[in-house]
Amino acid sequence: MSENFYVWSALFIYVVLGVVVAVIAKKNLGHGMNEFFLANRQLGGFVSALTYAATSYSAFMMVGLTGLTYKLGVGALGFELTYLCGLALVVFFGPRFWLVGRRFDYLTHAQLLSDRYESKAVGIVAALLCLIFLIPYAAVQLMGIGYLLSGVSKGAVSVLAGMLIATLLAIIWSNIAGLRSVAWTDAFQSIIMLATSIVALCFLVYKGFGGFRIFFNEMERKIPHLLAGAGLFKFNVFFGLALPWLFFSISNPQVTQRLFVPKSVCAFKQMIGGFLIFGFIYTMVSILWGFGARLLIPGLENPDFATPSLLSLPIIPRMIALFIMVGILSAAITTIDSILLTLSSMFVRDLLKVTFGKNVSEDMEVKIGKLIIPLLAAIFFIFAYWATGQTGLAFMIAPLATASSAGLMMVVPSLVGAFFWKRGTAAGALTSMIFGSVVVWILQSTGRTPLGFWPGVWGMIVCLILYVGISLLTRAPEKKADDFIGYLKKELPKHRFL
């Protein structure tokens, strides 16, 4: 049978199983915004851990991170481990998100900021930042899928067709039962993506090199320059990439929204613990996969094609390559549908509801949120089409993903202040988010890096100075700050999060 038949058969089986899981999840679907977008805050620890992992780890890992390792070496490991180190922020901030989310019925972190600073404008700006800067990150997932399917199928499935498939699947699974279907399909897909990546690495090492010892020896002999120090990374490049990753867990709304959904303290702990284990394994596999690609297929013009090129080698059986293809496809789609859900909830709750108030019922919010999902998906697709190669392969996946996170990082000072600094004000939050994001946008658009530092670094400096400075010059919402921070001081000791 033809190669096309096997590729499309694998995709068909994957889609059918995913739809079945999503439909089963719909049986427990209730009514309202909390139900559709947060699964009524009742997810267990196992599913919470898998949906958190699937939302966080995407096509970036086995395509983008692998490509970054292929090009620049071991510094990519330090860069990605920065994200896992950043999980310390979740251990610290996560319980606070969870507690105030239940106490004040927050759906998004933009709503949290709006309420804490008693300013609708703060919530609107935070939501707009997410809507703008998450477009490139979602597009990254589509790009990864397009590269992957095109490479594995040896051109039988075009980059454009691969992106279309991913877009349609994300729309379908997001709409079937909201977060319930996304969470359960995340769980299903995260198991696939981890298992297939481990299988892929084993075939690569044992079929390509004869074992891990020989593999490591070959790395030391042939590419020592990629293993020494930070590899080919320069400090400014590493710092510029790693800083947004450090704050990823509290700046990206699709991730912070996951902090609202565990049903109990025990489920919350299981979510964090499970994610740590998953993340470390998946990171190491992606890095070693990149080194294997550099040894076996040196000289690739576009490092993002390292994984598709490896999967086309004879050492990877075609059936295994197809399973791996489905695993990476799963990783990307889980991130896209999570972003779609989060941004649609922000649109209706933080923009539409704030603008029209009581004229928008909760049922209407859900209906409009469902309608917004395909519109957002279309925007993601258009951006991905532009960035991939229909006009030349101009972007690497890893820098594009971190550029997106750099803009989202401008909300971090306001979030930290909301939890810990009573003197933080709406004026400080607004000014810092607006001007910090403008700095990031201008520097990214022009490609400028003053003094060698990347846009996210300069944006964070401007954002932090403005937040503190303007807050000290303006009046804080004292009563709300006392209620908010006082509630946390009273409740945190009652819950054994650590």
C-alpha positions as CSV (number, residue, x, y, z in Angstrom):
1,M,0.0,0.0,0.0
2,S,1.1,3.6,-0.6
3,E,2.7,5.8,2.0
4,N,-0.3,8.1,1.8
5,F,-2.6,5.3,2.9
6,Y,-0.7,4.7,6.1
7,V,-0.3,8.4,7.0
8,W,-4.0,9.1,6.5
9,S,-5.0,5.9,8.3
10,A,-3.0,6.8,11.4
11,L,-4.6,10.3,11.4
12,F,-8.0,8.8,11.0
13,I,-7.6,6.4,13.9
14,Y,-6.2,9.2,16.1
15,V,-9.1,11.6,15.2
16,V,-11.8,8.9,15.9
17,L,-10.3,8.0,19.3
18,G,-10.0,11.7,20.2
19,V,-13.6,12.4,19.3
20,V,-14.8,9.4,21.2
21,V,-13.0,10.6,24.3
22,A,-14.4,14.1,23.9
23,V,-18.0,12.9,23.4
24,I,-17.7,10.7,26.6
25,A,-16.5,13.8,28.5
26,K,-19.6,15.7,27.3
27,K,-21.9,13.4,29.2
28,N,-21.0,15.2,32.4
29,L,-21.2,18.7,31.0
30,G,-23.4,21.1,33.0
31,H,-24.3,24.7,32.3
32,G,-22.6,28.0,32.7
33,M,-19.2,29.6,32.2
34,N,-17.5,27.8,35.1
35,E,-18.7,24.5,33.7
36,F,-17.7,25.0,30.1
37,F,-14.4,26.8,30.7
38,L,-13.2,25.4,34.0
39,A,-15.0,22.0,34.2
40,N,-16.8,23.4,37.3
41,R,-13.4,23.4,39.1
42,Q,-13.8,19.7,39.7
43,L,-10.9,17.9,37.9
44,G,-9.1,15.2,39.8
45,G,-5.3,15.2,40.3
46,F,-4.4,12.7,37.5
47,V,-6.4,14.5,34.8
48,S,-5.3,17.9,36.1
49,A,-1.6,16.9,35.9
50,L,-2.0,15.5,32.3
51,T,-4.0,18.5,31.0
52,Y,-1.4,20.9,32.7
53,A,1.4,19.0,31.0
54,A,-0.3,18.8,27.6
55,T,-1.1,22.5,27.7
56,S,2.4,23.5,28.7
57,Y,4.3,21.1,26.4
58,S,3.5,21.3,22.7
59,A,5.0,21.0,19.2
60,F,7.7,23.3,20.6
61,M,9.3,20.4,22.3
62,M,9.9,17.6,19.8
63,V,10.1,20.1,16.9
64,G,11.2,23.5,18.3
65,L,13.4,22.5,21.2
66,T,14.8,19.6,19.1
67,G,15.7,22.2,16.4
68,L,17.2,24.5,18.9
69,T,19.4,21.7,20.3
70,Y,20.4,20.7,16.8
71,K,21.5,24.3,16.0
72,L,22.9,25.6,19.3
73,G,23.6,22.6,21.6
74,V,23.3,21.9,25.2
75,G,22.3,25.4,26.2
76,A,18.9,24.4,24.9
77,L,18.7,22.0,27.9
78,G,19.4,24.8,30.4
79,F,16.9,27.0,28.6
80,E,14.1,24.5,28.9
81,L,15.0,23.5,32.4
82,T,14.5,27.2,33.3
83,Y,10.8,26.5,32.7
84,L,10.8,23.6,35.1
85,C,12.7,25.8,37.6
86,G,9.9,28.3,37.1
87,L,7.5,25.8,38.4
88,A,8.7,26.9,41.8
89,L,6.5,29.9,41.1
90,V,3.5,27.6,40.7
91,V,4.3,26.0,44.0
92,F,4.3,29.5,45.5
93,F,1.6,31.3,43.5
94,G,-0.6,28.3,42.5
95,P,-2.3,27.9,45.9
96,R,-3.1,31.6,45.9
97,F,-4.7,31.4,42.4
98,W,-6.6,28.3,43.5
99,L,-7.9,29.9,46.7
100,V,-8.9,33.3,45.3
101,G,-10.4,31.7,42.2
102,R,-12.9,29.8,44.4
103,R,-13.5,32.7,46.8
104,F,-14.1,35.4,44.1
105,D,-15.2,33.2,41.3
106,Y,-12.4,34.2,38.9
107,L,-12.4,32.7,35.4
108,T,-9.2,34.2,34.1
109,H,-6.2,36.0,35.5
110,A,-7.4,39.2,33.7
111,Q,-10.6,39.1,35.8
112,L,-8.4,38.6,38.9
113,L,-6.4,41.7,38.1
114,S,-9.5,43.7,37.3
115,D,-11.1,42.9,40.6
116,R,-8.0,43.2,42.7
117,Y,-7.1,46.7,41.4
118,E,-10.8,47.7,41.1
119,S,-10.3,48.7,37.5
120,K,-12.1,47.4,34.4
121,A,-9.4,48.9,32.3
122,V,-6.7,46.7,33.9
123,G,-8.7,43.5,33.0
124,I,-9.3,44.8,29.5
125,V,-5.6,45.5,28.9
126,A,-4.5,42.2,30.4
127,A,-7.0,40.4,28.1
128,L,-5.9,42.3,25.0
129,L,-2.2,41.5,25.7
130,C,-3.1,37.8,25.8
131,L,-5.2,38.0,22.6
132,I,-2.4,39.7,20.8
133,F,0.7,37.9,22.0
134,L,-0.8,34.4,22.1
135,I,-1.4,34.5,18.3
136,P,2.3,33.7,17.5
137,Y,2.5,31.0,20.1
138,A,-0.7,29.2,18.8
139,A,0.7,29.6,15.3
140,V,3.9,27.9,16.4
141,Q,1.8,24.8,17.1
142,L,0.3,24.8,13.6
143,M,3.7,25.3,12.1
144,G,5.1,22.4,14.0
145,I,2.3,20.1,12.8
146,G,2.7,21.3,9.2
147,Y,6.5,20.6,9.2
148,L,6.0,17.2,10.9
149,L,3.3,15.8,8.6
150,S,5.0,17.1,5.5
151,G,8.3,15.5,6.6
152,V,7.0,12.2,7.8
153,S,4.8,11.7,4.7
154,K,7.7,12.8,2.4
155,G,5.5,15.6,1.0
156,A,2.4,13.5,0.6
157,V,0.7,15.8,3.2
158,S,1.7,19.4,2.6
159,V,2.5,21.9,5.3
160,L,-0.7,23.7,4.5
161,A,-2.8,20.6,4.8
162,G,-1.2,19.6,8.1
163,M,-2.0,23.0,9.6
164,L,-5.6,22.8,8.3
165,I,-6.1,19.4,10.0
166,A,-4.8,20.7,13.3
167,T,-7.0,23.8,13.1
168,L,-10.1,21.8,12.5
169,L,-9.4,19.3,15.2
170,A,-8.7,22.0,17.8
171,I,-12.0,23.7,16.9
172,I,-14.0,20.5,17.2
173,W,-12.6,19.3,20.5
174,S,-12.8,22.8,22.1
175,N,-16.5,23.0,21.2
176,I,-17.7,19.6,22.1
177,A,-17.7,20.0,25.9
178,G,-15.3,22.9,26.7
179,L,-12.7,22.1,29.2
180,R,-14.1,18.7,30.1
181,S,-13.5,17.5,26.5
182,V,-10.2,19.4,26.3
183,A,-9.0,18.0,29.7
184,W,-9.9,14.4,28.8
185,T,-8.5,14.6,25.3
186,D,-5.4,16.2,26.9
187,A,-5.0,13.2,29.2
188,F,-5.4,10.9,26.2
189,Q,-3.0,12.8,24.1
190,S,-0.4,13.5,26.7
191,I,0.0,9.8,27.3
192,I,0.5,9.3,23.6
193,M,3.0,12.1,23.3
194,L,5.2,10.9,26.2
195,A,5.0,7.2,25.2
196,T,5.8,7.8,21.6
197,S,8.7,10.2,22.3
198,I,10.3,7.6,24.6
199,V,9.8,4.9,21.9
200,A,11.3,7.2,19.3
201,L,14.4,7.9,21.4
202,C,15.0,4.2,22.0
203,F,14.8,3.4,18.3
204,L,17.1,6.3,17.5
205,V,19.7,5.3,20.1
206,Y,19.7,1.5,19.6
207,K,19.1,1.3,15.9
208,G,21.2,4.4,15.0
209,F,24.1,4.0,17.4
210,G,23.9,0.6,19.1
211,G,23.1,1.9,22.6
212,F,23.3,4.8,24.9
213,R,27.0,4.5,25.7
214,I,28.0,4.6,22.1
215,F,25.5,7.4,21.5
216,F,27.1,9.6,24.2
217,N,30.6,8.7,23.0
218,E,29.7,9.8,19.5
219,M,28.3,13.0,20.8
220,E,31.6,13.7,22.7
221,R,33.7,12.8,19.6
222,K,31.8,14.5,16.8
223,I,30.0,17.5,18.4
224,P,32.0,18.5,21.5
225,H,31.5,22.2,20.6
226,L,27.7,21.7,21.2
227,L,28.3,20.1,24.6
228,A,30.8,22.5,26.2
229,G,29.5,25.2,28.5
230,A,26.3,26.6,26.9
231,G,27.0,25.1,23.5
232,L,26.8,27.8,20.8
233,F,24.5,30.0,22.9
234,K,25.7,33.5,23.7
235,F,24.7,34.8,27.1
236,N,22.4,37.5,25.8
237,V,20.6,35.0,23.6
238,F,20.2,32.5,26.3
239,F,19.0,35.1,28.8
240,G,16.6,36.6,26.3
241,L,15.1,33.1,25.6
242,A,15.1,31.9,29.2
243,L,13.6,34.8,31.0
244,P,10.1,34.5,29.5
245,W,10.2,30.8,30.1
246,L,11.0,31.3,33.8
247,F,7.7,33.3,34.2
248,F,5.7,31.2,31.7
249,S,3.7,29.4,34.4
250,I,2.2,32.6,35.8
251,S,2.1,34.8,32.7
252,N,0.4,32.5,30.1
253,P,-3.4,32.5,30.6
254,Q,-3.9,29.0,29.3
255,V,-1.6,27.8,32.1
256,T,-2.8,30.1,34.9
257,Q,-6.4,29.0,34.1
258,R,-5.4,25.4,34.9
259,L,-4.6,26.6,38.4
260,F,-8.3,27.1,39.0
261,V,-9.5,23.7,38.1
262,P,-8.3,21.0,40.6
263,K,-11.1,19.9,42.8
264,S,-9.1,19.8,46.1
265,V,-5.7,20.5,47.7
266,C,-4.8,16.9,47.2
267,A,-5.6,17.1,43.5
268,F,-3.6,20.3,43.2
269,K,-0.5,18.6,44.7
270,Q,-0.9,15.7,42.4
271,M,-1.2,18.1,39.4
272,I,2.2,19.8,40.3
273,G,4.0,16.5,41.1
274,G,2.7,14.7,38.0
275,F,3.7,17.6,35.8
276,L,7.2,17.8,37.2
277,I,7.8,14.1,36.4
278,F,6.3,14.4,32.9
279,G,8.2,17.6,32.1
280,F,11.6,16.3,33.1
281,I,11.3,13.1,31.0
282,Y,9.8,14.9,28.0
283,T,12.6,17.6,28.1
284,M,15.4,15.1,28.2
285,V,13.9,13.1,25.4
286,S,13.5,16.2,23.2
287,I,17.1,17.3,23.9
288,L,18.7,13.9,23.1
289,W,16.5,13.6,20.0
290,G,18.1,16.9,18.8
291,F,21.6,15.6,19.4
292,G,20.8,12.4,17.6
293,A,19.6,14.4,14.6
294,R,22.7,16.5,14.6
295,L,24.9,13.3,14.4
296,L,22.9,11.4,11.8
297,I,21.7,14.3,9.5
298,P,24.1,17.2,9.8
299,G,23.8,20.2,7.6
300,L,20.0,20.8,7.7
301,E,19.2,24.3,6.4
302,N,16.2,24.6,8.7
303,P,16.7,23.0,12.2
304,D,12.9,22.8,12.7
305,F,13.0,19.9,10.1
306,A,15.3,17.8,12.4
307,T,12.5,15.7,13.7
308,P,10.7,15.1,10.4
309,S,14.0,14.2,8.8
310,L,14.9,11.7,11.6
311,L,11.5,10.0,11.2
312,S,12.2,9.5,7.5
313,L,15.4,7.5,8.2
314,P,15.4,3.7,7.7
315,I,16.3,3.2,11.4
316,I,12.8,4.3,12.4
317,P,10.2,1.7,11.3
318,R,7.4,3.4,9.4
319,M,4.8,2.2,11.8
320,I,6.8,3.7,14.7
321,A,7.3,6.9,12.8
322,L,3.6,7.2,12.3
323,F,3.0,6.7,16.1
324,I,5.5,9.4,16.8
325,M,3.9,11.6,14.3
326,V,0.6,11.2,16.1
327,G,2.3,11.9,19.4
328,I,3.7,15.2,18.3
329,L,0.5,16.1,16.6
330,S,-1.2,15.4,19.9
331,A,1.2,17.7,21.8
332,A,0.5,20.6,19.4
333,I,-3.3,20.2,19.3
334,T,-3.7,20.1,23.1
335,T,-2.0,23.4,23.3
336,I,-4.0,25.0,20.6
337,D,-7.4,23.9,21.9
338,S,-6.4,25.1,25.4
339,I,-5.4,28.5,24.0
340,L,-8.7,28.7,22.1
341,L,-10.7,28.0,25.2
342,T,-8.8,30.4,27.3
343,L,-8.9,33.3,24.8
344,S,-12.6,32.8,24.1
345,S,-13.3,32.9,27.8
346,M,-11.2,36.1,28.1
347,F,-13.1,37.7,25.2
348,V,-16.5,37.1,26.6
349,R,-15.7,37.6,30.3
350,D,-13.0,40.3,30.3
351,L,-14.0,42.3,27.2
352,L,-17.7,41.6,26.3
353,K,-19.1,41.3,29.8
354,V,-17.2,44.3,31.0
355,T,-18.5,46.4,28.1
356,F,-22.1,45.4,28.1
357,G,-22.5,44.2,31.8
358,K,-25.9,42.8,32.8
359,N,-27.1,42.8,29.2
360,V,-24.9,39.7,28.6
361,S,-26.3,36.6,30.4
362,E,-24.1,33.6,31.4
363,D,-25.8,31.5,28.7
364,M,-25.1,34.1,26.1
365,E,-21.5,34.3,27.3
366,V,-21.1,30.5,26.6
367,K,-22.8,30.8,23.2
368,I,-20.6,33.7,22.1
369,G,-17.5,32.0,23.5
370,K,-18.2,29.0,21.3
371,L,-18.6,31.2,18.3
372,I,-15.3,33.0,19.0
373,I,-13.4,29.7,19.0
374,P,-13.4,29.2,15.1
375,L,-12.6,32.9,14.5
376,L,-9.6,32.7,16.8
377,A,-8.5,29.5,15.1
378,A,-8.7,31.1,11.7
379,I,-6.5,34.0,12.9
380,F,-3.9,31.4,14.2
381,F,-3.9,29.7,10.9
382,I,-3.4,32.9,8.9
383,F,-0.5,33.9,11.0
384,A,1.1,30.4,10.8
385,Y,0.6,30.4,7.0
386,W,2.4,33.7,6.8
387,A,5.3,32.6,9.1
388,T,6.0,29.2,7.7
389,G,7.1,29.3,4.3
390,Q,4.5,30.0,2.0
391,T,6.8,33.1,1.6
392,G,10.0,31.4,2.7
393,L,10.9,29.7,6.0
394,A,11.7,32.9,7.9
395,F,11.1,31.9,11.5
396,M,12.5,29.2,13.8
397,I,9.9,27.8,16.1
398,A,11.8,28.3,19.4
399,P,12.5,32.1,19.0
400,L,8.9,32.7,17.8
401,A,7.5,30.9,20.9
402,T,9.6,32.8,23.3
403,A,8.9,36.1,21.6
404,S,5.2,35.5,22.3
405,S,6.0,34.7,25.9
406,A,8.0,37.9,26.2
407,G,4.9,40.0,25.6
408,L,2.8,38.0,28.0
409,M,5.5,38.5,30.7
410,M,4.4,42.1,31.0
411,V,1.6,41.1,33.3
412,V,3.9,39.5,35.9
413,P,4.7,42.6,38.1
414,S,1.0,43.3,38.3
415,L,0.2,39.7,39.3
416,V,2.9,39.6,41.9
417,G,1.8,42.9,43.3
418,A,-1.8,41.8,43.4
419,F,-0.9,39.0,45.8
420,F,1.8,40.6,47.9
421,W,1.9,44.4,47.6
422,K,-1.0,46.5,49.0
423,R,0.5,49.6,47.5
424,G,0.0,48.4,44.0
425,T,-2.4,50.5,42.0
426,A,-4.5,50.3,38.9
427,A,-2.5,53.2,37.3
428,G,0.7,51.3,38.0
429,A,-0.6,48.1,36.5
430,L,-2.1,49.8,33.4
431,T,1.0,51.9,32.7
432,S,3.4,49.0,33.2
433,M,1.5,46.5,31.0
434,I,0.9,49.0,28.2
435,F,4.4,50.5,28.0
436,G,6.2,47.3,28.7
437,S,4.3,45.5,25.9
438,V,4.9,48.4,23.5
439,V,8.6,48.2,24.1
440,V,8.5,44.4,23.4
441,W,6.4,44.9,20.3
442,I,8.7,47.7,18.9
443,L,11.9,45.8,19.5
444,Q,10.6,42.5,18.2
445,S,9.1,44.2,15.1
446,T,12.4,46.1,14.3
447,G,14.7,43.2,15.3
448,R,16.6,45.6,17.6
449,T,18.4,44.4,20.7
450,P,19.9,47.4,22.6
451,L,23.1,46.5,24.4
452,G,22.6,43.0,23.1
453,F,19.6,42.3,25.3
454,W,16.4,40.8,23.8
455,P,13.0,42.5,23.8
456,G,11.6,40.6,26.8
457,V,14.5,41.8,29.0
458,W,14.0,45.4,28.2
459,G,10.2,45.1,28.4
460,M,10.5,43.6,31.9
461,I,12.8,46.3,33.1
462,V,10.4,49.1,31.8
463,C,7.4,47.2,33.2
464,L,8.8,46.7,36.7
465,I,10.0,50.3,37.0
466,L,6.7,51.8,35.9
467,Y,4.6,49.5,38.1
468,V,6.5,50.3,41.2
469,G,7.1,54.0,40.4
470,I,3.5,54.9,39.3
471,S,2.0,52.8,42.2
472,L,4.0,54.9,44.7
473,L,2.6,58.1,43.1
474,T,-1.0,57.0,43.0
475,R,-3.6,55.8,45.4
476,A,-4.1,52.1,46.0
477,P,-7.5,50.4,46.6
478,E,-6.9,49.8,50.3
479,K,-10.1,48.0,51.2
480,K,-9.9,45.6,48.3
481,A,-6.1,45.0,49.0
482,D,-6.9,44.3,52.6
483,D,-9.7,41.9,51.8
484,F,-7.8,40.1,49.1
485,I,-4.4,39.7,50.8
486,G,-6.0,39.3,54.2
487,Y,-8.1,36.4,52.9
488,L,-5.0,34.6,51.7
489,K,-3.1,35.1,54.9
490,K,-6.0,33.6,56.8
491,E,-6.7,30.7,54.5
492,L,-3.3,29.5,53.4
493,P,-2.3,28.1,56.8
494,K,-5.6,26.1,56.8
495,H,-4.6,24.2,53.6
496,R,-1.6,22.0,53.5
497,F,-0.3,22.7,50.1
498,L,3.3,21.9,50.9
